[in-house]
Amino acid sequence: MTNAASKANPELLSDGRLADLDSWNEDVANQLAAKDGIKLGEDHWQVINAMRDYYREFNVSPVKKLLKRSLKEHSKSDRFDDKLLDSLFPHGVLTQGSKIAGVPLPYLDVELERSTLKAKPARAEATHFTESFEFEGKQYPVTHLGNLLDLHLWNDKVAEFMASKEGITLTDEHWEILNFLRKFYFEYGIAPMVKILQKHLAHEIGPEQASKEHLYALFPGGPSRQGSRIAGLPEPQGCIDP
């Protein structure tokens, strides 16, 4: 089959998603939409393009709140609310919209899902807590990567204790990042990988605090991976830290 023919008739998985994301183009999107009884209009394309732009920039698909934020920034309005998105994609903008846009299904709380699986053995050189740790007479279970299994057990003192295990003494600058990570998580439902963290930090706090040099000076183990761990959050989704 020629490349042109394969793009005209792309291979689909059992759930109707593209087997090869590189086979996506606008004609393919129209085909996928038609299979679901949708005729793509201008609003559909704004959502599709927002999802694809986000995926190209971060290599992960946006969760719904981040998609709405991106649409608000590009359209300069709050028009793309839940009601409009549900009318455009009746089977769900994340499920149906990402399929038509030719991007992967977004993930939420991936580390919490993984924590139900058998833990992988910790690497010998790991400097963070593994399995569990004791603090002030209480046991704190963690994943093999050191993230708390019960997020409600976290507090400032626990954070300081976890940080000390990793050779970090928390300062106001550390807390600025930790508080931002927690705010982001409880607003969007995910711990951000480093590229997403940098983008939102630069927008809300400033480019100096968002620079790689600043972030890695504070968290040498990775502002996203190590920072989220000390902030009492799950492991970030997607590509995390180099």
C-alpha positions, 0 to 999 in steps of 0.5 A, spaced: 500 500 500 502 506 498 503 512 503 498 516 500 493 510 500 494 508 507 493 515 509 486 515 505 485 509 509 488 509 515 489 503 520 485 503 526 485 500 533 479 496 536 477 502 539 477 506 533 483 510 534 489 511 529 494 505 529 499 510 527 498 517 529 503 519 523 497 517 518 493 523 521 491 529 516 485 533 516 481 528 511 483 522 516 480 527 521 473 528 517 473 520 516 474 519 523 468 524 525 464 521 520 464 514 523 461 518 529 456 522 526 460 528 526 461 533 521 466 538 523 465 545 523 470 551 525 469 550 533 471 542 532 477 544 528 479 549 534 478 544 539 482 539 534 488 544 533 488 546 540 489 538 542 494 537 536 498 544 538 499 541 545 501 534 544 506 537 539 509 542 544 509 537 550 508 530 547 502 529 552 495 530 550 492 535 555 487 534 560 480 537 560 482 543 564 488 544 561 485 544 554 479 549 556 485 554 558 489 553 552 482 554 548 481 560 552 488 563 551 487 562 543 480 564 543 480 570 548 474 568 551 470 563 555 466 560 550 469 553 550 465 551 556 463 544 558 456 545 555 459 547 548 465 541 548 460 536 550 455 538 544 461 538 539 464 531 542 458 528 545 462 522 547 467 526 551 472 531 548 478 527 551 475 520 548 472 522 542 476 529 541 483 526 542 481 520 537 479 525 531 485 529 533 489 523 532 493 524 539 493 519 545 488 519 550 490 524 556 492 520 562 490 522 570 494 521 576 498 515 572 502 514 579 496 513 583 494 507 578 501 504 577 501 504 585 496 498 585 500 494 581 506 490 584 512 495 586 518 495 582 524 493 586 528 500 588 535 502 585 540 501 589 542 508 589 536 511 590 536 517 595 529 517 596 524 513 601 522 507 598 516 502 600 515 506 607 518 511 612 517 513 619 516 520 621 514 522 628 511 515 630 507 514 624 508 510 617 508 513 611 507 508 605 510 510 598 511 508 591 517 505 589 519 512 586 518 515 593 511 518 592 506 518 597 500 513 596 496 517 601 496 524 599 492 526 605 498 524 609 502 530 607 504 536 610 509 541 611 513 537 616 513 531 612 515 535 606 521 537 610 523 530 612 522 527 605 527 533 602 532 532 608 532 524 606 534 527 599 539 532 601 535 538 601 534 543 606 527 547 604 528 554 603 522 560 601 525 559 594 523 551 594 516 552 597 515 557 592 515 551 587 512 546 591 506 550 593 506 552 585 506 544 584 500 543 589 496 548 586 497 546 579 495 539 581 489 540 585 487 545 579 488 540 573 488 533 576 495 532 574 503 533 576 506 537 571 512 534 567 518 539 567 516 543 560 509 544 562 511 546 569 516 551 566 511 554 561 506 555 567 511 558 572 513 563 567 506 565 566 504 566 573 511 567 577 516 569 572 521 567 567 527 567 572 523 562 577 521 558 571 528 557 568 532 550 568 538 553 571 533 555 577 529 549 578 535 544 577 539 548 582 533 547 587 531 540 585 537 537 582 533 530 582 528 534 577 524 539 579 518 535 576 520 528 579 523 530 585 519 536 586 512 533 586 515 527 590 517 532 596 510 536 594 506 530 596 504 529 589 503 523 584 509 522 579 508 527 573 505 524 567 509 523 560 516 525 559 518 528 566 525 530 567 531 529 563 
